[in-house]
Amino acid sequence: MNDSTSVFGLTGWRWFNPPTNYEFDGTGLRVTTDEDTDFWVTTHYGFVRDTGHALLRPVGAQFRLTATFQGEYHEQYDQAGLLLRGDAHNWIKTGIEFVDGEPLLSAVVTREVSDWNVVPLTRIAGRPTSVTIDVRRVNDTVTVRYGWDDHRPDTLLRMAYFPPDAKAEAGPMCASPDGTGFAVRFADVTYEEHIV
């Protein structure tokens, strides 16, 4: 993949930790995650992992990035969604994480160390076919909202600080920290700059 490759109608993408198996099928991106992949820094577990897969492109200080995706989650901590990355110690990942047999809406905010919050998706939506995550960055604030199936991504999951002058990239991410890999499909990714 080079900077001129167009995916989801946008150019400038690059793989961060490219997966062994992926395919652009004309209407989306299919990935099978590699095993032992994750994004996490220190808290509780004591390890640092920067090995998850992410398809990233440069983003500005004010933008909106939305992705609709579905995964065949089956092993502990299988995860997919969006990643906003400044560097190895300043990033936000959000989406679905499979924990104790249940898909959880998840957000991890990392500023030198990681924190984690979750919302049980099945209590809200049962077992939806797809989930949509909406990430908005306006100056020093990142707001994460979600929706599922035909529900718009307008329910708040997390609001977090992100350095306002930090150069950053963002895009779809997925990982399998404990499992042997799972299939995920990103059907729709949209990006717009200079939102209010």
Contacts in CASP RR format, 6 or more apart in sequence:
PFRMAT RR
TARGET T0000
AUTHOR 0000-0000-0000
METHOD contacts of the structure
MODEL  1
MNDSTSVFGLTGWRWFNPPTNYEFDGTGLRVTTDEDTDFWVTTHYGFVRD
TGHALLRPVGAQFRLTATFQGEYHEQYDQAGLLLRGDAHNWIKTGIEFVD
GEPLLSAVVTREVSDWNVVPLTRIAGRPTSVTIDVRRVNDTVTVRYGWDD
HRPDTLLRMAYFPPDAKAEAGPMCASPDGTGFAVRFADVTYEEHIV
1 13 0 8 1.000
1 14 0 8 1.000
1 15 0 8 1.000
3 11 0 8 1.000
3 12 0 8 1.000
3 13 0 8 1.000
3 14 0 8 1.000
4 11 0 8 1.000
4 12 0 8 1.000
5 11 0 8 1.000
5 12 0 8 1.000
5 13 0 8 1.000
7 13 0 8 1.000
7 24 0 8 1.000
7 28 0 8 1.000
7 29 0 8 1.000
7 55 0 8 1.000
7 189 0 8 1.000
8 28 0 8 1.000
8 29 0 8 1.000
8 188 0 8 1.000
8 189 0 8 1.000
8 190 0 8 1.000
8 191 0 8 1.000
10 57 0 8 1.000
10 189 0 8 1.000
10 191 0 8 1.000
11 57 0 8 1.000
12 57 0 8 1.000
12 58 0 8 1.000
13 55 0 8 1.000
13 56 0 8 1.000
13 57 0 8 1.000
14 55 0 8 1.000
14 56 0 8 1.000
14 57 0 8 1.000
14 169 0 8 1.000
15 53 0 8 1.000
15 54 0 8 1.000
15 55 0 8 1.000
15 56 0 8 1.000
16 52 0 8 1.000
16 53 0 8 1.000
16 54 0 8 1.000
16 55 0 8 1.000
16 56 0 8 1.000
16 85 0 8 1.000
16 169 0 8 1.000
17 37 0 8 1.000
17 50 0 8 1.000
17 51 0 8 1.000
17 52 0 8 1.000
17 53 0 8 1.000
17 54 0 8 1.000
18 53 0 8 1.000
19 31 0 8 1.000
19 32 0 8 1.000
19 33 0 8 1.000
19 34 0 8 1.000
19 53 0 8 1.000
19 174 0 8 1.000
20 32 0 8 1.000
20 34 0 8 1.000
21 31 0 8 1.000
21 32 0 8 1.000
22 29 0 8 1.000
22 30 0 8 1.000
22 31 0 8 1.000
22 32 0 8 1.000
22 53 0 8 1.000
23 29 0 8 1.000
23 30 0 8 1.000
27 187 0 8 1.000
28 185 0 8 1.000
28 186 0 8 1.000
28 187 0 8 1.000
28 188 0 8 1.000
29 55 0 8 1.000
29 172 0 8 1.000
29 185 0 8 1.000
29 186 0 8 1.000
29 189 0 8 1.000
30 183 0 8 1.000
30 184 0 8 1.000
30 185 0 8 1.000
31 53 0 8 1.000
31 172 0 8 1.000
31 174 0 8 1.000
31 183 0 8 1.000
31 184 0 8 1.000
31 185 0 8 1.000
31 186 0 8 1.000
32 181 0 8 1.000
32 182 0 8 1.000
32 183 0 8 1.000
32 184 0 8 1.000
33 52 0 8 1.000
33 53 0 8 1.000
33 78 0 8 1.000
33 174 0 8 1.000
33 175 0 8 1.000
33 176 0 8 1.000
33 181 0 8 1.000
33 182 0 8 1.000
33 184 0 8 1.000
34 53 0 8 1.000
34 176 0 8 1.000
34 181 0 8 1.000
35 176 0 8 1.000
35 179 0 8 1.000
35 180 0 8 1.000
35 181 0 8 1.000
36 51 0 8 1.000
36 176 0 8 1.000
36 177 0 8 1.000
36 179 0 8 1.000
37 49 0 8 1.000
37 51 0 8 1.000
37 52 0 8 1.000
37 53 0 8 1.000
37 175 0 8 1.000
37 176 0 8 1.000
37 177 0 8 1.000
38 49 0 8 1.000
38 51 0 8 1.000
38 52 0 8 1.000
38 77 0 8 1.000
38 175 0 8 1.000
38 176 0 8 1.000
38 177 0 8 1.000
39 49 0 8 1.000
39 50 0 8 1.000
39 51 0 8 1.000
39 52 0 8 1.000
39 83 0 8 1.000
39 91 0 8 1.000
39 93 0 8 1.000
39 108 0 8 1.000
39 110 0 8 1.000
39 114 0 8 1.000
39 173 0 8 1.000
39 175 0 8 1.000
40 47 0 8 1.000
40 48 0 8 1.000
40 49 0 8 1.000
40 108 0 8 1.000
40 110 0 8 1.000
40 114 0 8 1.000
40 177 0 8 1.000
41 48 0 8 1.000
41 88 0 8 1.000
41 89 0 8 1.000
41 110 0 8 1.000
41 112 0 8 1.000
41 113 0 8 1.000
41 114 0 8 1.000
42 48 0 8 1.000
42 113 0 8 1.000
42 114 0 8 1.000
43 113 0 8 1.000
43 114 0 8 1.000
43 115 0 8 1.000
43 116 0 8 1.000
49 177 0 8 1.000
50 88 0 8 1.000
51 175 0 8 1.000
52 173 0 8 1.000
52 174 0 8 1.000
52 175 0 8 1.000
53 173 0 8 1.000
53 174 0 8 1.000
53 175 0 8 1.000
54 83 0 8 1.000
54 85 0 8 1.000
54 171 0 8 1.000
54 172 0 8 1.000
54 173 0 8 1.000
55 171 0 8 1.000
55 172 0 8 1.000
55 173 0 8 1.000
56 83 0 8 1.000
56 85 0 8 1.000
56 169 0 8 1.000
56 170 0 8 1.000
56 171 0 8 1.000
57 169 0 8 1.000
57 170 0 8 1.000
57 171 0 8 1.000
57 191 0 8 1.000
58 167 0 8 1.000
58 168 0 8 1.000
58 169 0 8 1.000
59 65 0 8 1.000
59 84 0 8 1.000
59 137 0 8 1.000
59 168 0 8 1.000
59 169 0 8 1.000
59 170 0 8 1.000
59 191 0 8 1.000
59 193 0 8 1.000
60 137 0 8 1.000
60 168 0 8 1.000
60 193 0 8 1.000
61 137 0 8 1.000
61 138 0 8 1.000
61 139 0 8 1.000
61 164 0 8 1.000
61 165 0 8 1.000
62 137 0 8 1.000
62 138 0 8 1.000
62 139 0 8 1.000
62 193 0 8 1.000
62 194 0 8 1.000
62 195 0 8 1.000
62 196 0 8 1.000
63 136 0 8 1.000
63 137 0 8 1.000
63 170 0 8 1.000
63 191 0 8 1.000
63 192 0 8 1.000
63 193 0 8 1.000
63 194 0 8 1.000
63 195 0 8 1.000
64 134 0 8 1.000
64 135 0 8 1.000
64 136 0 8 1.000
64 190 0 8 1.000
64 191 0 8 1.000
64 192 0 8 1.000
64 195 0 8 1.000
65 82 0 8 1.000
65 84 0 8 1.000
65 134 0 8 1.000
65 135 0 8 1.000
65 136 0 8 1.000
65 170 0 8 1.000
65 171 0 8 1.000
65 189 0 8 1.000
65 190 0 8 1.000
65 191 0 8 1.000
66 132 0 8 1.000
66 133 0 8 1.000
66 134 0 8 1.000
66 135 0 8 1.000
66 153 0 8 1.000
66 188 0 8 1.000
66 189 0 8 1.000
66 190 0 8 1.000
66 191 0 8 1.000
67 81 0 8 1.000
67 82 0 8 1.000
67 132 0 8 1.000
67 133 0 8 1.000
67 171 0 8 1.000
67 172 0 8 1.000
67 186 0 8 1.000
67 188 0 8 1.000
67 189 0 8 1.000
67 190 0 8 1.000
68 130 0 8 1.000
68 131 0 8 1.000
68 132 0 8 1.000
68 186 0 8 1.000
68 187 0 8 1.000
68 188 0 8 1.000
68 189 0 8 1.000
69 80 0 8 1.000
69 81 0 8 1.000
69 96 0 8 1.000
69 130 0 8 1.000
69 131 0 8 1.000
69 132 0 8 1.000
69 133 0 8 1.000
69 172 0 8 1.000
69 184 0 8 1.000
69 185 0 8 1.000
69 186 0 8 1.000
69 187 0 8 1.000
70 129 0 8 1.000
70 130 0 8 1.000
70 131 0 8 1.000
70 184 0 8 1.000
70 185 0 8 1.000
70 187 0 8 1.000
71 78 0 8 1.000
71 80 0 8 1.000
71 96 0 8 1.000
71 182 0 8 1.000
71 183 0 8 1.000
71 184 0 8 1.000
71 185 0 8 1.000
72 182 0 8 1.000
72 183 0 8 1.000
72 184 0 8 1.000
73 79 0 8 1.000
73 80 0 8 1.000
73 96 0 8 1.000
73 98 0 8 1.000
73 103 0 8 1.000
73 182 0 8 1.000
74 98 0 8 1.000
74 182 0 8 1.000
75 98 0 8 1.000
75 176 0 8 1.000
75 178 0 8 1.000
75 179 0 8 1.000
75 180 0 8 1.000
75 181 0 8 1.000
75 182 0 8 1.000
76 98 0 8 1.000
76 99 0 8 1.000
76 100 0 8 1.000
76 101 0 8 1.000
76 177 0 8 1.000
76 178 0 8 1.000
76 179 0 8 1.000
77 97 0 8 1.000
77 98 0 8 1.000
77 99 0 8 1.000
77 175 0 8 1.000
77 176 0 8 1.000
77 177 0 8 1.000
77 178 0 8 1.000
77 179 0 8 1.000
78 97 0 8 1.000
78 98 0 8 1.000
78 175 0 8 1.000
78 176 0 8 1.000
78 179 0 8 1.000
78 181 0 8 1.000
78 182 0 8 1.000
79 93 0 8 1.000
79 95 0 8 1.000
79 96 0 8 1.000
79 97 0 8 1.000
79 98 0 8 1.000
79 106 0 8 1.000
79 173 0 8 1.000
79 174 0 8 1.000
79 175 0 8 1.000
79 176 0 8 1.000
79 177 0 8 1.000
80 95 0 8 1.000
80 96 0 8 1.000
80 172 0 8 1.000
80 173 0 8 1.000
80 174 0 8 1.000
80 175 0 8 1.000
80 184 0 8 1.000
80 186 0 8 1.000
81 93 0 8 1.000
81 94 0 8 1.000
81 95 0 8 1.000
81 96 0 8 1.000
81 133 0 8 1.000
81 172 0 8 1.000
81 173 0 8 1.000
81 174 0 8 1.000
81 186 0 8 1.000
82 93 0 8 1.000
82 94 0 8 1.000
82 95 0 8 1.000
82 133 0 8 1.000
82 135 0 8 1.000
82 170 0 8 1.000
82 171 0 8 1.000
82 172 0 8 1.000
82 173 0 8 1.000
83 91 0 8 1.000
83 92 0 8 1.000
83 93 0 8 1.000
83 170 0 8 1.000
83 171 0 8 1.000
83 172 0 8 1.000
83 173 0 8 1.000
84 91 0 8 1.000
84 92 0 8 1.000
84 93 0 8 1.000
84 135 0 8 1.000
84 137 0 8 1.000
84 142 0 8 1.000
84 162 0 8 1.000
84 168 0 8 1.000
84 169 0 8 1.000
84 170 0 8 1.000
84 171 0 8 1.000
85 91 0 8 1.000
85 168 0 8 1.000
85 169 0 8 1.000
85 170 0 8 1.000
86 163 0 8 1.000
86 166 0 8 1.000
86 167 0 8 1.000
86 168 0 8 1.000
86 169 0 8 1.000
87 166 0 8 1.000
89 110 0 8 1.000
89 111 0 8 1.000
89 112 0 8 1.000
90 110 0 8 1.000
90 111 0 8 1.000
90 112 0 8 1.000
90 162 0 8 1.000
90 163 0 8 1.000
90 166 0 8 1.000
91 110 0 8 1.000
92 107 0 8 1.000
92 108 0 8 1.000
92 109 0 8 1.000
92 110 0 8 1.000
92 135 0 8 1.000
92 142 0 8 1.000
92 144 0 8 1.000
92 160 0 8 1.000
92 162 0 8 1.000
93 106 0 8 1.000
93 107 0 8 1.000
93 108 0 8 1.000
93 173 0 8 1.000
94 106 0 8 1.000
94 107 0 8 1.000
94 108 0 8 1.000
94 133 0 8 1.000
94 135 0 8 1.000
94 144 0 8 1.000
94 157 0 8 1.000
94 158 0 8 1.000
95 105 0 8 1.000
95 106 0 8 1.000
95 107 0 8 1.000
95 131 0 8 1.000
95 133 0 8 1.000
95 146 0 8 1.000
96 103 0 8 1.000
96 104 0 8 1.000
96 105 0 8 1.000
96 106 0 8 1.000
96 121 0 8 1.000
96 131 0 8 1.000
97 103 0 8 1.000
97 104 0 8 1.000
97 106 0 8 1.000
97 118 0 8 1.000
98 104 0 8 1.000
99 118 0 8 1.000
102 120 0 8 1.000
102 121 0 8 1.000
102 122 0 8 1.000
103 121 0 8 1.000
103 122 0 8 1.000
103 127 0 8 1.000
104 118 0 8 1.000
104 119 0 8 1.000
104 120 0 8 1.000
104 121 0 8 1.000
105 118 0 8 1.000
105 119 0 8 1.000
105 120 0 8 1.000
105 121 0 8 1.000
105 131 0 8 1.000
105 146 0 8 1.000
105 157 0 8 1.000
106 116 0 8 1.000
106 117 0 8 1.000
106 118 0 8 1.000
106 119 0 8 1.000
107 116 0 8 1.000
107 117 0 8 1.000
107 118 0 8 1.000
107 144 0 8 1.000
107 157 0 8 1.000
107 158 0 8 1.000
107 160 0 8 1.000
108 114 0 8 1.000
108 115 0 8 1.000
108 116 0 8 1.000
109 115 0 8 1.000
109 158 0 8 1.000
109 160 0 8 1.000
109 161 0 8 1.000
111 161 0 8 1.000
117 157 0 8 1.000
117 158 0 8 1.000
119 157 0 8 1.000
121 128 0 8 1.000
121 131 0 8 1.000
121 148 0 8 1.000
124 148 0 8 1.000
125 147 0 8 1.000
125 148 0 8 1.000
125 149 0 8 1.000
125 151 0 8 1.000
128 148 0 8 1.000
128 149 0 8 1.000
129 149 0 8 1.000
130 148 0 8 1.000
130 149 0 8 1.000
130 187 0 8 1.000
131 146 0 8 1.000
131 147 0 8 1.000
131 148 0 8 1.000
132 146 0 8 1.000
132 147 0 8 1.000
132 148 0 8 1.000
132 151 0 8 1.000
132 152 0 8 1.000
132 153 0 8 1.000
132 188 0 8 1.000
133 144 0 8 1.000
133 145 0 8 1.000
133 146 0 8 1.000
133 147 0 8 1.000
133 153 0 8 1.000
134 144 0 8 1.000
134 145 0 8 1.000
134 146 0 8 1.000
134 147 0 8 1.000
134 153 0 8 1.000
134 154 0 8 1.000
135 142 0 8 1.000
135 143 0 8 1.000
135 144 0 8 1.000
135 170 0 8 1.000
136 142 0 8 1.000
136 143 0 8 1.000
136 145 0 8 1.000
136 195 0 8 1.000
137 162 0 8 1.000
137 168 0 8 1.000
138 195 0 8 1.000
138 196 0 8 1.000
139 164 0 8 1.000
140 161 0 8 1.000
140 162 0 8 1.000
140 163 0 8 1.000
140 164 0 8 1.000
141 159 0 8 1.000
141 160 0 8 1.000
141 161 0 8 1.000
141 162 0 8 1.000
142 158 0 8 1.000
142 159 0 8 1.000
142 160 0 8 1.000
142 161 0 8 1.000
142 162 0 8 1.000
143 156 0 8 1.000
143 158 0 8 1.000
143 159 0 8 1.000
144 156 0 8 1.000
144 157 0 8 1.000
144 158 0 8 1.000
144 159 0 8 1.000
144 160 0 8 1.000
145 153 0 8 1.000
145 154 0 8 1.000
145 155 0 8 1.000
145 156 0 8 1.000
145 157 0 8 1.000
146 153 0 8 1.000
146 155 0 8 1.000
146 157 0 8 1.000
147 153 0 8 1.000
147 154 0 8 1.000
147 155 0 8 1.000
162 168 0 8 1.000
171 189 0 8 1.000
172 186 0 8 1.000
172 189 0 8 1.000
174 184 0 8 1.000
176 182 0 8 1.000
END
